Amino acid sequence: MLVCHCRGISDRQIRRAVKNGCSSAREVARETGAGMRCGGCRSNVKAVVNEALASELAKSAPGETMLEMALPVEG
């Protein structure tokens, strides 16, 4: 799906940037150019970045839910 029409950046390209180490919409924008021209897609870029970050986090901690990862560890 095309997320940034001005630059022709797809959700796959954004997900790839996150997989390659970008951890914010700003970092993705620097790497891909998404959201850097008119800015109309910035909220969509942020949404895809957040979804990709959550997906990467879930892959790195199998067996734990997002809630369990967010709760403080007692002890």
N, CA, C, O and CB atoms as a CASP TS submission, in Angstrom:
PFRMAT TS
TARGET T0000
AUTHOR 0000-0000-0000
METHOD Language model
MODEL 1
PARENT N/A
ATOM      1  N   MET     1       0.843  -1.167   0.000  1.00  0.00           N
ATOM      2  CA  MET     1       0.000   0.000   0.000  1.00  0.00           C
ATOM      3  C   MET     1       0.897   1.242   0.000  1.00  0.00           C
ATOM      4  O   MET     1       1.869   1.313   0.752  1.00  0.00           O
ATOM      5  CB  MET     1      -0.964  -0.008   1.220  1.00  0.00           C
ATOM      6  N   LEU     2       0.571   2.191  -0.826  1.00  0.00           N
ATOM      7  CA  LEU     2       1.326   3.430  -0.907  1.00  0.00           C
ATOM      8  C   LEU     2       0.947   4.314   0.281  1.00  0.00           C
ATOM      9  O   LEU     2      -0.229   4.619   0.478  1.00  0.00           O
ATOM     10  CB  LEU     2       1.061   4.161  -2.258  1.00  0.00           C
ATOM     11  N   VAL     3       1.931   4.722   1.064  1.00  0.00           N
ATOM     12  CA  VAL     3       1.688   5.549   2.241  1.00  0.00           C
ATOM     13  C   VAL     3       2.010   7.007   1.931  1.00  0.00           C
ATOM     14  O   VAL     3       1.225   7.897   2.257  1.00  0.00           O
ATOM     15  CB  VAL     3       2.525   5.054   3.440  1.00  0.00           C
ATOM     16  N   CYS     4       3.143   7.255   1.313  1.00  0.00           N
ATOM     17  CA  CYS     4       3.555   8.615   0.956  1.00  0.00           C
ATOM     18  C   CYS     4       3.465   8.757  -0.562  1.00  0.00           C
ATOM     19  O   CYS     4       4.296   8.228  -1.300  1.00  0.00           O
ATOM     20  CB  CYS     4       5.012   8.926   1.467  1.00  0.00           C
ATOM     21  N   HIS     5       2.451   9.475  -1.007  1.00  0.00           N
ATOM     22  CA  HIS     5       2.241   9.630  -2.444  1.00  0.00           C
ATOM     23  C   HIS     5       3.273  10.559  -3.077  1.00  0.00           C
ATOM     24  O   HIS     5       3.666  10.351  -4.225  1.00  0.00           O
ATOM     25  CB  HIS     5       0.843  10.157  -2.712  1.00  0.00           C
ATOM     26  N   CYS     6       3.713  11.574  -2.348  1.00  0.00           N
ATOM     27  CA  CYS     6       4.700  12.519  -2.899  1.00  0.00           C
ATOM     28  C   CYS     6       6.009  11.834  -3.244  1.00  0.00           C
ATOM     29  O   CYS     6       6.618  12.126  -4.274  1.00  0.00           O
ATOM     30  CB  CYS     6       4.962  13.648  -1.911  1.00  0.00           C
ATOM     31  N   ARG     7       6.439  10.931  -2.391  1.00  0.00           N
ATOM     32  CA  ARG     7       7.726  10.259  -2.579  1.00  0.00           C
ATOM     33  C   ARG     7       7.585   8.833  -3.094  1.00  0.00           C
ATOM     34  O   ARG     7       8.582   8.195  -3.431  1.00  0.00           O
ATOM     35  CB  ARG     7       8.489  10.247  -1.282  1.00  0.00           C
ATOM     36  N   GLY     8       6.348   8.326  -3.157  1.00  0.00           N
ATOM     37  CA  GLY     8       6.125   6.973  -3.649  1.00  0.00           C
ATOM     38  C   GLY     8       6.628   5.908  -2.689  1.00  0.00           C
ATOM     39  O   GLY     8       7.169   4.891  -3.123  1.00  0.00           O
ATOM     40  N   ILE     9       6.458   6.128  -1.384  1.00  0.00           N
ATOM     41  CA  ILE     9       6.945   5.204  -0.364  1.00  0.00           C
ATOM     42  C   ILE     9       5.805   4.304   0.109  1.00  0.00           C
ATOM     43  O   ILE     9       4.728   4.777   0.473  1.00  0.00           O
ATOM     44  CB  ILE     9       7.557   5.978   0.828  1.00  0.00           C
ATOM     45  N   SER    10       6.067   3.003   0.095  1.00  0.00           N
ATOM     46  CA  SER    10       5.042   2.032   0.492  1.00  0.00           C
ATOM     47  C   SER    10       5.207   1.620   1.948  1.00  0.00           C
ATOM     48  O   SER    10       6.223   1.906   2.582  1.00  0.00           O
ATOM     49  CB  SER    10       5.100   0.795  -0.410  1.00  0.00           C
ATOM     50  N   ASP    11       4.192   0.946   2.461  1.00  0.00           N
ATOM     51  CA  ASP    11       4.277   0.431   3.835  1.00  0.00           C
ATOM     52  C   ASP    11       5.386  -0.605   3.944  1.00  0.00           C
ATOM     53  O   ASP    11       6.005  -0.732   5.000  1.00  0.00           O
ATOM     54  CB  ASP    11       2.928  -0.185   4.276  1.00  0.00           C
ATOM     55  N   ARG    12       5.649  -1.342   2.881  1.00  0.00           N
ATOM     56  CA  ARG    12       6.739  -2.330   2.902  1.00  0.00           C
ATOM     57  C   ARG    12       8.090  -1.653   3.082  1.00  0.00           C
ATOM     58  O   ARG    12       8.946  -2.151   3.813  1.00  0.00           O
ATOM     59  CB  ARG    12       6.739  -3.159   1.610  1.00  0.00           C
ATOM     60  N   GLN    13       8.282  -0.525   2.418  1.00  0.00           N
ATOM     61  CA  GLN    13       9.542   0.199   2.558  1.00  0.00           C
ATOM     62  C   GLN    13       9.712   0.738   3.981  1.00  0.00           C
ATOM     63  O   GLN    13      10.816   0.739   4.525  1.00  0.00           O
ATOM     64  CB  GLN    13       9.609   1.352   1.543  1.00  0.00           C
ATOM     65  N   ILE    14       8.623   1.188   4.567  1.00  0.00           N
ATOM     66  CA  ILE    14       8.657   1.695   5.942  1.00  0.00           C
ATOM     67  C   ILE    14       8.961   0.550   6.900  1.00  0.00           C
ATOM     68  O   ILE    14       9.785   0.696   7.803  1.00  0.00           O
ATOM     69  CB  ILE    14       7.312   2.379   6.316  1.00  0.00           C
ATOM     70  N   ARG    15       8.302  -0.583   6.709  1.00  0.00           N
ATOM     71  CA  ARG    15       8.557  -1.752   7.565  1.00  0.00           C
ATOM     72  C   ARG    15      10.017  -2.220   7.438  1.00  0.00           C
ATOM     73  O   ARG    15      10.639  -2.612   8.425  1.00  0.00           O
ATOM     74  CB  ARG    15       7.593  -2.909   7.196  1.00  0.00           C
ATOM     75  N   ARG    16      10.544  -2.173   6.227  1.00  0.00           N
ATOM     76  CA  ARG    16      11.933  -2.564   6.002  1.00  0.00           C
ATOM     77  C   ARG    16      12.875  -1.615   6.744  1.00  0.00           C
ATOM     78  O   ARG    16      13.872  -2.055   7.316  1.00  0.00           O
ATOM     79  CB  ARG    16      12.257  -2.576   4.491  1.00  0.00           C
ATOM     80  N   ALA    17      12.567  -0.326   6.737  1.00  0.00           N
ATOM     81  CA  ALA    17      13.401   0.652   7.446  1.00  0.00           C
ATOM     82  C   ALA    17      13.390   0.375   8.948  1.00  0.00           C
ATOM     83  O   ALA    17      14.421   0.497   9.609  1.00  0.00           O
ATOM     84  CB  ALA    17      12.911   2.093   7.165  1.00  0.00           C
ATOM     85  N   VAL    18      12.228   0.004   9.487  1.00  0.00           N
ATOM     86  CA  VAL    18      12.138  -0.343  10.908  1.00  0.00           C
ATOM     87  C   VAL    18      12.946  -1.605  11.183  1.00  0.00           C
ATOM     88  O   VAL    18      13.678  -1.684  12.169  1.00  0.00           O
ATOM     89  CB  VAL    18      10.661  -0.540  11.337  1.00  0.00           C
ATOM     90  N   LYS    19      12.806  -2.579  10.312  1.00  0.00           N
ATOM     91  CA  LYS    19      13.560  -3.822  10.474  1.00  0.00           C
ATOM     92  C   LYS    19      15.063  -3.568  10.419  1.00  0.00           C
ATOM     93  O   LYS    19      15.839  -4.282  11.053  1.00  0.00           O
ATOM     94  CB  LYS    19      13.159  -4.833   9.395  1.00  0.00           C
ATOM     95  N   ASN    20      15.473  -2.554   9.661  1.00  0.00           N
ATOM     96  CA  ASN    20      16.884  -2.206   9.527  1.00  0.00           C
ATOM     97  C   ASN    20      17.372  -1.274  10.630  1.00  0.00           C
ATOM     98  O   ASN    20      18.513  -0.814  10.587  1.00  0.00           O
ATOM     99  CB  ASN    20      17.125  -1.567   8.186  1.00  0.00           C
ATOM    100  N   GLY    21      16.528  -0.989  11.615  1.00  0.00           N
ATOM    101  CA  GLY    21      16.994  -0.228  12.764  1.00  0.00           C
ATOM    102  C   GLY    21      16.329   1.090  13.058  1.00  0.00           C
ATOM    103  O   GLY    21      16.584   1.668  14.114  1.00  0.00           O
ATOM    104  N   CYS    22      15.488   1.596  12.179  1.00  0.00           N
ATOM    105  CA  CYS    22      14.795   2.850  12.475  1.00  0.00           C
ATOM    106  C   CYS    22      13.789   2.607  13.595  1.00  0.00           C
ATOM    107  O   CYS    22      13.082   1.599  13.596  1.00  0.00           O
ATOM    108  CB  CYS    22      14.085   3.415  11.204  1.00  0.00           C
ATOM    109  N   SER    23      13.730   3.534  14.546  1.00  0.00           N
ATOM    110  CA  SER    23      12.826   3.321  15.678  1.00  0.00           C
ATOM    111  C   SER    23      11.843   4.465  15.884  1.00  0.00           C
ATOM    112  O   SER    23      11.195   4.543  16.928  1.00  0.00           O
ATOM    113  CB  SER    23      13.625   3.122  16.933  1.00  0.00           C
ATOM    114  N   SER    24      11.727   5.351  14.903  1.00  0.00           N
ATOM    115  CA  SER    24      10.759   6.444  14.990  1.00  0.00           C
ATOM    116  C   SER    24      10.365   6.879  13.586  1.00  0.00           C
ATOM    117  O   SER    24      11.037   6.563  12.604  1.00  0.00           O
ATOM    118  CB  SER    24      11.340   7.641  15.793  1.00  0.00           C
ATOM    119  N   ALA    25       9.258   7.612  13.517  1.00  0.00           N
ATOM    120  CA  ALA    25       8.816   8.130  12.227  1.00  0.00           C
ATOM    121  C   ALA    25       9.845   9.103  11.660  1.00  0.00           C
ATOM    122  O   ALA    25      10.028   9.177  10.445  1.00  0.00           O
ATOM    123  CB  ALA    25       7.449   8.819  12.361  1.00  0.00           C
ATOM    124  N   ARG    26      10.513   9.842  12.530  1.00  0.00           N
ATOM    125  CA  ARG    26      11.537  10.785  12.085  1.00  0.00           C
ATOM    126  C   ARG    26      12.712  10.049  11.432  1.00  0.00           C
ATOM    127  O   ARG    26      13.205  10.468  10.384  1.00  0.00           O
ATOM    128  CB  ARG    26      12.034  11.634  13.271  1.00  0.00           C
ATOM    129  N   GLU    27      13.155   8.957  12.051  1.00  0.00           N
ATOM    130  CA  GLU    27      14.252   8.173  11.476  1.00  0.00           C
ATOM    131  C   GLU    27      13.839   7.555  10.147  1.00  0.00           C
ATOM    132  O   GLU    27      14.629   7.521   9.203  1.00  0.00           O
ATOM    133  CB  GLU    27      14.698   7.073  12.451  1.00  0.00           C
ATOM    134  N   VAL    28      12.607   7.068  10.070  1.00  0.00           N
ATOM    135  CA  VAL    28      12.099   6.493   8.816  1.00  0.00           C
ATOM    136  C   VAL    28      12.053   7.580   7.745  1.00  0.00           C
ATOM    137  O   VAL    28      12.403   7.330   6.591  1.00  0.00           O
ATOM    138  CB  VAL    28      10.683   5.862   9.020  1.00  0.00           C
ATOM    139  N   ALA    29      11.625   8.778   8.119  1.00  0.00           N
ATOM    140  CA  ALA    29      11.565   9.888   7.166  1.00  0.00           C
ATOM    141  C   ALA    29      12.954  10.210   6.628  1.00  0.00           C
ATOM    142  O   ALA    29      13.121  10.441   5.430  1.00  0.00           O
ATOM    143  CB  ALA    29      10.949  11.136   7.826  1.00  0.00           C
ATOM    144  N   ARG    30      13.945  10.225   7.506  1.00  0.00           N
ATOM    145  CA  ARG    30      15.315  10.501   7.061  1.00  0.00           C
ATOM    146  C   ARG    30      15.818   9.431   6.094  1.00  0.00           C
ATOM    147  O   ARG    30      16.505   9.730   5.117  1.00  0.00           O
ATOM    148  CB  ARG    30      16.255  10.595   8.267  1.00  0.00           C
ATOM    149  N   GLU    31      15.463   8.177   6.383  1.00  0.00           N
ATOM    150  CA  GLU    31      15.957   7.076   5.542  1.00  0.00           C
ATOM    151  C   GLU    31      15.197   6.953   4.229  1.00  0.00           C
ATOM    152  O   GLU    31      15.798   6.697   3.185  1.00  0.00           O
ATOM    153  CB  GLU    31      15.867   5.767   6.297  1.00  0.00           C
ATOM    154  N   THR    32      13.874   7.135   4.274  1.00  0.00           N
ATOM    155  CA  THR    32      13.064   6.878   3.085  1.00  0.00           C
ATOM    156  C   THR    32      12.546   8.133   2.396  1.00  0.00           C
ATOM    157  O   THR    32      12.250   8.107   1.201  1.00  0.00           O
ATOM    158  CB  THR    32      11.910   6.020   3.452  1.00  0.00           C
ATOM    159  N   GLY    33      12.435   9.223   3.131  1.00  0.00           N
ATOM    160  CA  GLY    33      11.836  10.438   2.581  1.00  0.00           C
ATOM    161  C   GLY    33      10.346  10.527   2.825  1.00  0.00           C
ATOM    162  O   GLY    33       9.726  11.532   2.478  1.00  0.00           O
ATOM    163  N   ALA    34       9.753   9.496   3.415  1.00  0.00           N
ATOM    164  CA  ALA    34       8.310   9.475   3.667  1.00  0.00           C
ATOM    165  C   ALA    34       7.909  10.596   4.620  1.00  0.00           C
ATOM    166  O   ALA    34       8.462  10.715   5.713  1.00  0.00           O
ATOM    167  CB  ALA    34       7.884   8.114   4.242  1.00  0.00           C
ATOM    168  N   GLY    35       6.953  11.412   4.207  1.00  0.00           N
ATOM    169  CA  GLY    35       6.449  12.488   5.036  1.00  0.00           C
ATOM    170  C   GLY    35       7.264  13.765   4.994  1.00  0.00           C
ATOM    171  O   GLY    35       6.991  14.702   5.745  1.00  0.00           O
ATOM    172  N   MET    36       8.256  13.812   4.130  1.00  0.00           N
ATOM    173  CA  MET    36       9.159  14.962   4.102  1.00  0.00           C
ATOM    174  C   MET    36       8.727  16.072   3.134  1.00  0.00           C
ATOM    175  O   MET    36       9.256  17.182   3.195  1.00  0.00           O
ATOM    176  CB  MET    36      10.536  14.497   3.734  1.00  0.00           C
ATOM    177  N   ARG    37       7.795  15.790   2.265  1.00  0.00           N
ATOM    178  CA  ARG    37       7.428  16.815   1.287  1.00  0.00           C
ATOM    179  C   ARG    37       6.213  17.603   1.774  1.00  0.00           C
ATOM    180  O   ARG    37       6.395  18.669   2.362  1.00  0.00           O
ATOM    181  CB  ARG    37       7.137  16.175  -0.088  1.00  0.00           C
ATOM    182  N   CYS    38       5.018  17.145   1.564  1.00  0.00           N
ATOM    183  CA  CYS    38       3.834  17.930   1.941  1.00  0.00           C
ATOM    184  C   CYS    38       3.405  17.679   3.384  1.00  0.00           C
ATOM    185  O   CYS    38       2.781  18.539   4.006  1.00  0.00           O
ATOM    186  CB  CYS    38       2.678  17.609   1.005  1.00  0.00           C
ATOM    187  N   GLY    39       3.739  16.504   3.917  1.00  0.00           N
ATOM    188  CA  GLY    39       3.392  16.190   5.308  1.00  0.00           C
ATOM    189  C   GLY    39       2.013  15.596   5.496  1.00  0.00           C
ATOM    190  O   GLY    39       1.641  15.258   6.620  1.00  0.00           O
ATOM    191  N   GLY    40       1.250  15.460   4.437  1.00  0.00           N
ATOM    192  CA  GLY    40      -0.104  14.939   4.552  1.00  0.00           C
ATOM    193  C   GLY    40      -0.183  13.494   5.017  1.00  0.00           C
ATOM    194  O   GLY    40      -1.226  13.052   5.499  1.00  0.00           O
ATOM    195  N   CYS    41       0.910  12.758   4.877  1.00  0.00           N
ATOM    196  CA  CYS    41       0.911  11.332   5.222  1.00  0.00           C
ATOM    197  C   CYS    41       1.564  11.050   6.572  1.00  0.00           C
ATOM    198  O   CYS    41       1.657   9.890   6.974  1.00  0.00           O
ATOM    199  CB  CYS    41       1.624  10.543   4.144  1.00  0.00           C
ATOM    200  N   ARG    42       2.015  12.074   7.274  1.00  0.00           N
ATOM    201  CA  ARG    42       2.784  11.843   8.506  1.00  0.00           C
ATOM    202  C   ARG    42       2.060  10.970   9.515  1.00  0.00           C
ATOM    203  O   ARG    42       2.683  10.115  10.146  1.00  0.00           O
ATOM    204  CB  ARG    42       3.121  13.157   9.150  1.00  0.00           C
ATOM    205  N   SER    43       0.766  11.165   9.680  1.00  0.00           N
ATOM    206  CA  SER    43       0.030  10.329  10.648  1.00  0.00           C
ATOM    207  C   SER    43      -0.002   8.876  10.183  1.00  0.00           C
ATOM    208  O   SER    43       0.075   7.964  11.006  1.00  0.00           O
ATOM    209  CB  SER    43      -1.418  10.858  10.843  1.00  0.00           C
ATOM    210  N   ASN    44      -0.113   8.652   8.889  1.00  0.00           N
ATOM    211  CA  ASN    44      -0.101   7.286   8.365  1.00  0.00           C
ATOM    212  C   ASN    44       1.292   6.669   8.483  1.00  0.00           C
ATOM    213  O   ASN    44       1.422   5.482   8.781  1.00  0.00           O
ATOM    214  CB  ASN    44      -0.564   7.270   6.899  1.00  0.00           C
ATOM    215  N   VAL    45       2.330   7.470   8.252  1.00  0.00           N
ATOM    216  CA  VAL    45       3.701   6.979   8.413  1.00  0.00           C
ATOM    217  C   VAL    45       3.914   6.554   9.864  1.00  0.00           C
ATOM    218  O   VAL    45       4.453   5.479  10.126  1.00  0.00           O
ATOM    219  CB  VAL    45       4.740   8.069   7.998  1.00  0.00           C
ATOM    220  N   LYS    46       3.489   7.399  10.808  1.00  0.00           N
ATOM    221  CA  LYS    46       3.633   7.081  12.233  1.00  0.00           C
ATOM    222  C   LYS    46       2.904   5.792  12.585  1.00  0.00           C
ATOM    223  O   LYS    46       3.423   4.963  13.332  1.00  0.00           O
ATOM    224  CB  LYS    46       3.103   8.232  13.094  1.00  0.00           C
ATOM    225  N   ALA    47       1.699   5.627  12.047  1.00  0.00           N
ATOM    226  CA  ALA    47       0.913   4.428  12.335  1.00  0.00           C
ATOM    227  C   ALA    47       1.623   3.169  11.837  1.00  0.00           C
ATOM    228  O   ALA    47       1.673   2.163  12.546  1.00  0.00           O
ATOM    229  CB  ALA    47      -0.477   4.537  11.694  1.00  0.00           C
ATOM    230  N   VAL    48       2.168   3.222  10.628  1.00  0.00           N
ATOM    231  CA  VAL    48       2.881   2.058  10.074  1.00  0.00           C
ATOM    232  C   VAL    48       4.148   1.790  10.878  1.00  0.00           C
ATOM    233  O   VAL    48       4.475   0.635  11.151  1.00  0.00           O
ATOM    234  CB  VAL    48       3.232   2.284   8.577  1.00  0.00           C
ATOM    235  N   VAL    49       4.860   2.841  11.258  1.00  0.00           N
ATOM    236  CA  VAL    49       6.071   2.673  12.065  1.00  0.00           C
ATOM    237  C   VAL    49       5.727   2.031  13.401  1.00  0.00           C
ATOM    238  O   VAL    49       6.393   1.085  13.821  1.00  0.00           O
ATOM    239  CB  VAL    49       6.774   4.029  12.287  1.00  0.00           C
ATOM    240  N   ASN    50       4.702   2.531  14.071  1.00  0.00           N
ATOM    241  CA  ASN    50       4.315   1.966  15.369  1.00  0.00           C
ATOM    242  C   ASN    50       3.892   0.506  15.246  1.00  0.00           C
ATOM    243  O   ASN    50       4.229  -0.316  16.098  1.00  0.00           O
ATOM    244  CB  ASN    50       3.178   2.781  15.981  1.00  0.00           C
ATOM    245  N   GLU    51       3.164   0.191  14.197  1.00  0.00           N
ATOM    246  CA  GLU    51       2.746  -1.195  13.966  1.00  0.00           C
ATOM    247  C   GLU    51       3.962  -2.091  13.707  1.00  0.00           C
ATOM    248  O   GLU    51       4.046  -3.206  14.223  1.00  0.00           O
ATOM    249  CB  GLU    51       1.763  -1.271  12.774  1.00  0.00           C
ATOM    250  N   ALA    52       4.894  -1.591  12.906  1.00  0.00           N
ATOM    251  CA  ALA    52       6.100  -2.364  12.596  1.00  0.00           C
ATOM    252  C   ALA    52       6.971  -2.550  13.836  1.00  0.00           C
ATOM    253  O   ALA    52       7.547  -3.620  14.036  1.00  0.00           O
ATOM    254  CB  ALA    52       6.906  -1.673  11.488  1.00  0.00           C
ATOM    255  N   LEU    53       7.071  -1.516  14.666  1.00  0.00           N
ATOM    256  CA  LEU    53       7.838  -1.629  15.908  1.00  0.00           C
ATOM    257  C   LEU    53       7.220  -2.669  16.834  1.00  0.00           C
ATOM    258  O   LEU    53       7.931  -3.474  17.435  1.00  0.00           O
ATOM    259  CB  LEU    53       7.916  -0.270  16.619  1.00  0.00           C
ATOM    260  N   ALA    54       5.905  -2.650  16.945  1.00  0.00           N
ATOM    261  CA  ALA    54       5.208  -3.633  17.791  1.00  0.00           C
ATOM    262  C   ALA    54       5.428  -5.039  17.261  1.00  0.00           C
ATOM    263  O   ALA    54       5.626  -5.974  18.037  1.00  0.00           O
ATOM    264  CB  ALA    54       3.697  -3.325  17.860  1.00  0.00           C
ATOM    265  N   SER    55       5.395  -5.192  15.957  1.00  0.00           N
ATOM    266  CA  SER    55       5.619  -6.497  15.342  1.00  0.00           C
ATOM    267  C   SER    55       7.036  -6.991  15.604  1.00  0.00           C
ATOM    268  O   SER    55       7.236  -8.158  15.940  1.00  0.00           O
ATOM    269  CB  SER    55       5.357  -6.429  13.838  1.00  0.00           C
ATOM    270  N   GLU    56       8.021  -6.106  15.450  1.00  0.00           N
ATOM    271  CA  GLU    56       9.412  -6.474  15.710  1.00  0.00           C
ATOM    272  C   GLU    56       9.621  -6.816  17.183  1.00  0.00           C
ATOM    273  O   GLU    56      10.364  -7.744  17.504  1.00  0.00           O
ATOM    274  CB  GLU    56      10.353  -5.337  15.294  1.00  0.00           C
ATOM    275  N   LEU    57       8.980  -6.083  18.067  1.00  0.00           N
ATOM    276  CA  LEU    57       9.086  -6.349  19.496  1.00  0.00           C
ATOM    277  C   LEU    57       8.489  -7.712  19.833  1.00  0.00           C
ATOM    278  O   LEU    57       9.053  -8.468  20.624  1.00  0.00           O
ATOM    279  CB  LEU    57       8.387  -5.245  20.303  1.00  0.00           C
ATOM    280  N   ALA    58       7.352  -8.015  19.229  1.00  0.00           N
ATOM    281  CA  ALA    58       6.706  -9.308  19.471  1.00  0.00           C
ATOM    282  C   ALA    58       7.585 -10.459  18.972  1.00  0.00           C
ATOM    283  O   ALA    58       7.628 -11.521  19.593  1.00  0.00           O
ATOM    284  CB  ALA    58       5.326  -9.355  18.783  1.00  0.00           C
ATOM    285  N   LYS    59       8.282 -10.251  17.856  1.00  0.00           N
ATOM    286  CA  LYS    59       9.169 -11.285  17.327  1.00  0.00           C
ATOM    287  C   LYS    59      10.366 -11.511  18.243  1.00  0.00           C
ATOM    288  O   LYS    59      10.853 -12.634  18.372  1.00  0.00           O
ATOM    289  CB  LYS    59       9.648 -10.908  15.928  1.00  0.00           C
ATOM    290  N   SER    60      10.836 -10.443  18.878  1.00  0.00           N
ATOM    291  CA  SER    60      12.021 -10.558  19.717  1.00  0.00           C
ATOM    292  C   SER    60      11.718 -11.138  21.090  1.00  0.00           C
ATOM    293  O   SER    60      12.634 -11.562  21.795  1.00  0.00           O
ATOM    294  CB  SER    60      12.666  -9.213  19.873  1.00  0.00           C
ATOM    295  N   ALA    61      10.447 -11.163  21.480  1.00  0.00           N
ATOM    296  CA  ALA    61      10.068 -11.696  22.790  1.00  0.00           C
ATOM    297  C   ALA    61       8.920 -12.686  22.625  1.00  0.00           C
ATOM    298  O   ALA    61       7.811 -12.419  23.088  1.00  0.00           O
ATOM    299  CB  ALA    61       9.667 -10.550  23.760  1.00  0.00           C
ATOM    300  N   PRO    62       9.165 -13.826  21.975  1.00  0.00           N
ATOM    301  CA  PRO    62       8.080 -14.794  21.759  1.00  0.00           C
ATOM    302  C   PRO    62       7.555 -15.334  23.082  1.00  0.00           C
ATOM    303  O   PRO    62       8.312 -15.547  24.029  1.00  0.00           O
ATOM    304  CB  PRO    62       8.562 -15.954  20.876  1.00  0.00           C
ATOM    305  N   GLY    63       6.256 -15.549  23.127  1.00  0.00           N
ATOM    306  CA  GLY    63       5.641 -16.119  24.315  1.00  0.00           C
ATOM    307  C   GLY    63       5.176 -15.065  25.306  1.00  0.00           C
ATOM    308  O   GLY    63       4.442 -15.391  26.239  1.00  0.00           O
ATOM    309  N   GLU    64       5.578 -13.820  25.134  1.00  0.00           N
ATOM    310  CA  GLU    64       5.144 -12.753  26.015  1.00  0.00           C
ATOM    311  C   GLU    64       4.140 -11.890  25.270  1.00  0.00           C
ATOM    312  O   GLU    64       4.279 -11.653  24.070  1.00  0.00           O
ATOM    313  CB  GLU    64       6.349 -11.909  26.513  1.00  0.00           C
ATOM    314  N   THR    65       3.145 -11.431  25.978  1.00  0.00           N
ATOM    315  CA  THR    65       2.195 -10.512  25.360  1.00  0.00           C
ATOM    316  C   THR    65       2.733  -9.101  25.499  1.00  0.00           C
ATOM    317  O   THR    65       3.642  -8.853  26.291  1.00  0.00           O
ATOM    318  CB  THR    65       0.782 -10.635  26.004  1.00  0.00           C
ATOM    319  N   MET    66       2.183  -8.188  24.741  1.00  0.00           N
ATOM    320  CA  MET    66       2.603  -6.792  24.823  1.00  0.00           C
ATOM    321  C   MET    66       2.367  -6.255  26.231  1.00  0.00           C
ATOM    322  O   MET    66       3.170  -5.468  26.734  1.00  0.00           O
ATOM    323  CB  MET    66       1.850  -5.934  23.784  1.00  0.00           C
ATOM    324  N   LEU    67       1.280  -6.669  26.869  1.00  0.00           N
ATOM    325  CA  LEU    67       0.988  -6.212  28.223  1.00  0.00           C
ATOM    326  C   LEU    67       2.040  -6.708  29.193  1.00  0.00           C
ATOM    327  O   LEU    67       2.490  -5.946  30.048  1.00  0.00           O
ATOM    328  CB  LEU    67      -0.396  -6.679  28.664  1.00  0.00           C
ATOM    329  N   GLU    68       2.438  -7.944  29.085  1.00  0.00           N
ATOM    330  CA  GLU    68       3.461  -8.494  29.973  1.00  0.00           C
ATOM    331  C   GLU    68       4.788  -7.761  29.797  1.00  0.00           C
ATOM    332  O   GLU    68       5.516  -7.555  30.768  1.00  0.00           O
ATOM    333  CB  GLU    68       3.648  -9.995  29.709  1.00  0.00           C
ATOM    334  N   MET    69       5.105  -7.367  28.570  1.00  0.00           N
ATOM    335  CA  MET    69       6.357  -6.664  28.331  1.00  0.00           C
ATOM    336  C   MET    69       6.311  -5.255  28.889  1.00  0.00           C
ATOM    337  O   MET    69       7.350  -4.697  29.241  1.00  0.00           O
ATOM    338  CB  MET    69       6.668  -6.626  26.846  1.00  0.00           C
ATOM    339  N   ALA    70       5.115  -4.666  28.977  1.00  0.00           N
ATOM    340  CA  ALA    70       4.970  -3.297  29.452  1.00  0.00           C
ATOM    341  C   ALA    70       4.914  -3.203  30.973  1.00  0.00           C
ATOM    342  O   ALA    70       5.206  -2.149  31.540  1.00  0.00           O
ATOM    343  CB  ALA    70       3.730  -2.683  28.864  1.00  0.00           C
ATOM    344  N   LEU    71       4.540  -4.300  31.639  1.00  0.00           N
ATOM    345  CA  LEU    71       4.419  -4.287  33.102  1.00  0.00           C
ATOM    346  C   LEU    71       5.794  -4.288  33.749  1.00  0.00           C
ATOM    347  O   LEU    71       6.709  -4.967  33.283  1.00  0.00           O
ATOM    348  CB  LEU    71       3.602  -5.497  33.592  1.00  0.00           C
ATOM    349  N   PRO    72       5.936  -3.514  34.837  1.00  0.00           N
ATOM    350  CA  PRO    72       7.215  -3.525  35.543  1.00  0.00           C
ATOM    351  C   PRO    72       7.476  -4.871  36.219  1.00  0.00           C
ATOM    352  O   PRO    72       6.544  -5.541  36.664  1.00  0.00           O
ATOM    353  CB  PRO    72       7.251  -2.407  36.580  1.00  0.00           C
ATOM    354  N   VAL    73       8.719  -5.249  36.289  1.00  0.00           N
ATOM    355  CA  VAL    73       9.108  -6.506  36.904  1.00  0.00           C
ATOM    356  C   VAL    73       9.268  -6.259  38.410  1.00  0.00           C
ATOM    357  O   VAL    73       9.988  -5.354  38.833  1.00  0.00           O
ATOM    358  CB  VAL    73      10.435  -7.070  36.266  1.00  0.00           C
ATOM    359  N   GLU    74       8.592  -7.069  39.190  1.00  0.00           N
ATOM    360  CA  GLU    74       8.682  -6.919  40.643  1.00  0.00           C
ATOM    361  C   GLU    74       9.785  -7.846  41.164  1.00  0.00           C
ATOM    362  O   GLU    74      10.032  -8.929  40.635  1.00  0.00           O
ATOM    363  CB  GLU    74       7.309  -7.239  41.331  1.00  0.00           C
ATOM    364  N   GLY    75      10.421  -7.371  42.209  1.00  0.00           N
ATOM    365  CA  GLY    75      11.390  -8.291  42.774  1.00  0.00           C
ATOM    366  C   GLY    75      12.507  -7.676  43.372  1.00  0.00           C
ATOM    367  O   GLY    75      13.391  -8.364  43.882  1.00  0.00           O
TER
END
